[in-house]
Every structure is written in structure tokens, then in C-alpha cells.
Amino acid sequence: MALHSQCKAFLDQIAASGGRPLHEMAPADARSQVIPPELGGAEQPVHRVENRRIPGDGGLIPVRVYRPSAAAPLPAIVFFHGGGFVLGGLDSSDRTCRALANASGCVVISVDYRLAPEHAFPAAADDAFAATSYVAEHAADFGVDPTLIAVGGDSAGGNLATVVALRARDAGGPPLAFQLLVYPWVDFADDSPSMREYAANHFLTAETMEWFAAHYLPAPIDRRQPWVSPARANLAGLPPAFVLTAECDPLRDQGEAFAQRLNEAGVQATVKRYDGMIHPFFSLSGIIEDGQTAIADAANALKTALTR
């Protein structure tokens, strides 16, 4: 399919703004060029939203807890935002997390992990695992069911979600019930057709991805190790997964191949491609209708996986 008209309008707006490409900026400057929150849709009211700090090896980790109702215990998803390990935070994923909590009926715990280059690998992965472990160990404090905890995220956040699942498997816990992987970046050595076809002019470019990778992984040798590129790991024993991909996204092929590899490893994995979509569409539900559809699909997958 051709690029969806709503995605094209978004890309045209970016081009018309005349801003510098992300890969030409310093990280601090790039962080000021955030996508306006309203593009993520309306700020949905949630029963309760609470900012907390939980302990990690690198210090206290800020988290934001979205509780869709007073009922307890509820299933939960520990969510990791996208941004190439360099950008993003609690506010950048706020509207998506609100919508996901309301639509799924799950407590959403959004994690403000440390960013590169100030904190290169494995800081983000360590924070993600520490936060997930803390939630599982203190499930009653969060009002969640410790047997119904999922991990999830978009792009770099999808990477962190499945890395947490790998670490939890290898460490003997915490027990995880599901993975929600939104166009996950799971292979830093990928050279698939989508990486070449959509290397430019579709928001996430090859140059931007290299900029992210260089900041997150100062040692190039790390790019192929399993906690960086989980597509290259042994995937047996991981929790079931729902993988969402965008047709016009360089990460499309690796996300779909990852779902296939999960299935081959005996892990139930479902993949859905959204035709005509670009990389950030899941976070652009205010202007791209398929973003709303994808959030609804993700919520339904969580409901199905986390219902007793």
C-alpha cells in the first residue's frame, strides 16, 4: 500500500517546519524537539494517576502509575517509552498510557529509565528490569495481581520489554505473563529489506537510528549481544507476545521476524501489520486514526492475555 494520507500529512508538516534533522543535533537539543502532546489524542481522565520513585541500582527510578478503577487487584503492564534510548520520558508517553489503561482495564506503570548518552547501555535495561522486579515484589502496594504482570513498550521501549523478559527468564523471575511489543527495535545489526526501503523520508531514518545506536552503545561490539539485540537470543521460555508493526517503518521486518522466531521457539506470538503506517503512529492517535485502532488492539490483547 501507499503511505497513508494522514501519515503523509504529518511528514509534510515536519518537512515544512524546516527544522534540523535529529541526527545533526546534540541530545539536549533533540530532547526539546518533542512531538506535541495533543498529537497523541485527548488527555483521557483516569481513575488515579500517581507519580512515584522506586529503587534501582543507579538510584531512584521515577514511574507514573495509571489506575483505571478502584478495583484491586488488577492486572498490570510495566511500560517503557520509545525514543531511541536517548529521548522521551513520562510525559511523552502520558496520553498513550492513559488510553491503554482505560481500554485494557490494566494498571499501567510507565518507567522513566535513564537515557543515553549520559547513561549508556546497560543503564536503561537495568532500570527496566529493576522497575519490573520491584512492581512484582510489591504487587500488593501497587494493587496489582503478581501473576498477571506484562511488559511492553514502543520502539526502544519494545526492546527493553523483551530484554526484561529475557532477564526474568534467566534469573528465575519475576514471573511475566505477556509482552506487548510495538514496532520493537530488537536487532541492531538488521539489514532487512524494510531497513533499506524506508531508510529515509519516513520519520525514522537510517541516520537517526545510527545516531541513537552510537549514543546508547559506545562500544559497537555490544550491538549483537542478546540484551541489546534480543532477536539474536535464545527465545524459548519467554511469555506470549503481541507484536505490532508499521508497513512504512524500517523496523517492520525485524519486528515480524521476531514474532516468527518466538513462534519457532515455542512461544505464542501474534503479529499485526498496520498498512500505510509510519514508525510513530501508535503515539499519534490524535491525528492518525490507525493509532487509535492500534491502542484498541493492544488493549484487547492485554485483556485476553491477563484475564483469569
C-alpha positions in Angstrom: 0.0 0.0 0.0 0.9 3.6 -0.4 1.8 5.8 2.6 -1.4 6.6 4.4 -2.6 10.2 3.7 -2.7 11.0 7.4 0.9 9.9 7.8 1.9 11.9 4.7 0.3 15.0 6.2 2.3 14.5 9.3 5.6 14.1 7.4 4.8 17.1 5.2 4.2 19.2 8.3 7.6 18.2 9.7 9.3 18.9 6.3 7.6 22.3 6.2 8.8 23.3 9.6 12.4 23.4 8.3 13.9 22.0 11.5 17.3 20.4 11.6 17.5 16.6 11.3 17.6 14.9 14.6 20.9 13.2 13.9 22.6 16.6 13.5 21.6 17.8 17.0 23.1 17.3 20.4 20.9 15.1 22.6 19.9 18.0 24.8 18.7 20.0 21.8 16.9 16.9 20.3 15.0 16.4 23.6 13.5 19.9 23.2 12.0 18.9 19.8 9.3 16.7 21.2 6.1 15.8 19.4 3.3 18.0 20.8 1.3 16.0 23.4 -2.0 16.8 21.6 -0.9 14.7 18.7 -1.3 11.7 21.0 -5.1 12.3 21.3 -7.1 13.7 24.2 -5.8 13.6 27.7 -8.2 10.9 29.0 -9.2 11.1 32.6 -8.0 8.0 34.6 -9.4 6.9 38.0 -6.0 7.7 39.6 -2.6 8.8 38.3 0.3 8.8 40.7 4.0 9.7 40.4 6.3 7.6 42.4 10.0 6.7 42.8 11.2 3.2 43.2 14.7 2.0 43.9 17.2 0.9 41.3 20.9 0.2 41.2 21.5 3.6 39.6 19.3 5.5 42.1 15.6 6.1 42.4 13.6 5.5 39.2 10.6 7.7 38.5 7.5 5.9 37.5 3.9 7.0 36.8 1.1 4.7 37.8 -2.2 4.8 35.9 -5.0 3.1 37.7 -8.2 2.7 35.6 -10.5 1.8 38.5 -10.6 1.4 42.3 -10.9 -2.4 41.9 -8.0 -4.5 43.2 -6.0 -6.4 42.5 -5.9 -5.6 38.8 -3.6 -7.0 36.0 -0.7 -4.7 35.1 1.7 -3.7 32.4 5.1 -2.2 33.1 5.5 0.1 30.1 8.7 1.6 28.6 8.5 4.6 26.3 10.2 4.9 22.9 12.8 7.5 21.9 15.9 5.5 20.8 17.2 5.2 24.4 18.1 9.0 24.1 14.7 10.8 24.0 11.4 10.6 25.8 10.1 10.3 29.3 6.9 10.0 31.4 5.3 13.0 29.7 6.0 11.8 26.1 4.0 8.6 26.7 1.4 10.0 29.1 -1.6 10.1 26.7 -0.9 6.7 25.3 -0.6 5.2 28.8 -3.9 6.8 29.8 -5.7 5.4 26.8 -4.1 2.0 27.3 -5.1 1.9 31.0 -8.7 2.8 30.3 -9.1 0.5 27.3 -7.4 -2.5 28.8 -8.5 -2.3 32.4 -4.9 -2.8 33.5 -2.8 -0.7 35.8 -0.1 0.9 33.6 3.2 1.6 35.3 5.3 3.9 33.0 9.0 3.8 33.7 11.3 6.8 33.3 14.5 4.9 32.7 17.9 6.6 32.4 18.8 7.9 29.0 21.9 7.8 26.8 24.5 9.2 26.2 24.6 10.3 29.8 23.8 6.8 30.8 24.7 4.3 28.1 23.9 0.6 27.9 23.1 -1.2 30.2 21.6 1.6 32.3 18.2 1.6 30.6 18.0 -2.2 30.6 19.0 -2.3 34.3 16.3 0.3 35.2 13.7 -1.5 33.2 14.4 -4.8 35.0 14.7 -3.2 38.4 11.4 -1.5 38.0 9.6 -4.6 36.8 11.1 -6.7 39.6 10.0 -4.1 42.2 6.5 -4.0 40.9 6.2 -7.8 41.1 7.8 -7.9 44.5 5.5 -5.1 45.8 2.4 -6.0 43.8 0.0 -5.5 46.8 1.4 -2.0 47.2 0.5 -1.3 43.6 -2.8 -3.0 43.8 -1.9 -5.5 41.1 -2.0 -9.3 40.7 1.6 -10.6 40.8 0.6 -13.4 38.5 -0.8 -11.1 35.8 2.0 -8.7 35.0 3.0 -7.9 31.4 5.8 -5.8 30.0 5.5 -3.6 26.9 6.7 -0.6 25.1 7.2 1.0 21.7 10.4 1.0 19.6 13.3 1.3 22.1 10.7 0.5 24.8 9.8 -2.6 23.0 13.4 -3.6 23.1 13.5 -3.0 26.8 10.3 -5.0 27.4 11.6 -8.2 25.7 15.1 -7.7 27.3 13.3 -7.7 30.7 11.5 -10.8 29.7 14.8 -12.5 28.8 16.5 -11.4 32.0 13.5 -12.5 34.1 13.6 -15.9 32.4 17.3 -16.3 33.1 17.1 -15.0 36.7 14.1 -17.2 37.6 11.8 -14.2 38.0 9.8 -12.1 38.2 7.1 -14.2 36.5 5.8 -12.3 33.5 2.5 -13.2 31.7 2.8 -11.3 28.4 4.8 -9.0 26.1 3.3 -6.1 24.2 5.8 -5.0 21.6 5.0 -2.0 19.4 7.4 -1.8 16.4 10.2 -3.1 18.6 13.8 -2.4 17.9 15.2 -5.9 18.5 18.2 -6.1 16.1 20.9 -3.5 15.9 22.6 -5.4 13.1 19.5 -5.7 10.9 19.9 -5.3 7.2 16.4 -6.4 6.1 14.5 -5.0 3.0 12.4 -2.6 5.2 15.6 -1.1 6.6 16.7 -0.2 3.1 13.3 0.7 1.6 12.4 3.1 4.4 15.8 4.4 5.3 14.8 8.0 4.5 11.7 10.2 4.3 9.5 8.2 6.7 10.3 9.8 10.0 12.7 7.2 11.5 15.7 7.3 9.2 18.9 5.2 9.0 20.9 8.2 10.0 18.7 8.8 13.1 18.9 5.1 14.1 22.7 5.2 13.9 22.7 8.4 16.0 20.6 6.6 18.6 22.8 3.5 18.5 26.0 5.4 18.8 24.8 7.2 21.9 23.3 4.0 23.5 26.2 1.7 22.6 29.6 3.4 22.6 31.2 0.0 22.1 29.9 -1.3 18.7 30.7 -4.9 19.8 27.7 -4.7 22.1 25.2 -4.4 19.3 25.0 -8.1 18.7 24.7 -9.3 22.3 21.3 -10.6 23.5 20.5 -7.9 25.9 20.9 -5.3 23.1 19.6 -7.3 20.1 17.2 -9.8 21.6 16.4 -11.1 18.1 19.7 -12.9 18.4 18.9 -14.5 21.8 17.5 -17.9 22.6 13.8 -17.0 22.9 12.5 -20.3 24.4 10.6 -19.8 27.6 9.5 -16.2 27.1 5.9 -15.1 27.8 3.4 -14.8 24.9 3.6 -11.7 22.8 1.6 -9.4 20.6 3.9 -7.6 18.1 2.6 -4.5 16.2 4.4 -3.3 13.1 4.0 -0.4 10.7 4.3 -1.0 7.0 6.4 2.0 6.2 8.9 1.6 9.0 12.5 0.4 8.8 11.9 -1.7 11.9 9.0 -3.6 10.2 10.8 -6.7 9.0 12.8 -7.3 12.2 9.6 -7.0 14.3 7.8 -9.5 12.1 10.8 -11.8 12.0 11.0 -11.6 15.8 7.4 -12.8 16.1 8.2 -15.7 13.8 11.3 -16.6 15.9 9.2 -16.5 19.0 6.7 -19.0 17.5 9.6 -21.2 16.3 10.9 -21.2 19.9 7.5 -22.4 21.1 6.3 -19.0 22.3 2.8 -18.0 21.2 3.2 -14.7 19.3 0.8 -12.8 17.2 1.8 -10.1 14.8 -0.3 -7.4 13.1 1.0 -5.1 10.4 -0.7 -1.7 10.0 -0.8 -0.8 6.3 0.4 2.6 5.2 1.7 3.5 8.7 5.0 5.1 9.8 7.0 4.4 12.9 5.5 6.7 15.5 1.8 6.1 14.6 1.0 4.4 17.9 1.8 7.7 19.6 -0.1 9.8 17.1 -3.7 8.7 17.7 -4.8 12.3 17.8 -4.1 12.7 14.1 -3.8 9.2 12.8 -6.9 7.0 13.1 -4.9 3.8 12.9 -3.1 4.9 16.1 -6.5 4.6 17.9 -7.1 1.2 16.3 -3.6 0.0 17.4 -4.2 1.1 21.0 -7.5 -0.7 21.0 -5.9 -3.8 19.6 -3.1 -3.7 22.2 -5.7 -3.2 24.9 -7.7 -6.2 23.7 -4.5 -8.3 23.6 -3.8 -7.4 27.2 -7.3 -8.2 28.3 -7.2 -11.6 26.6 -3.8 -12.5 28.0 -4.3 -11.1 31.5 -7.8 -12.3 32.3 -8.1 -15.3 34.6 
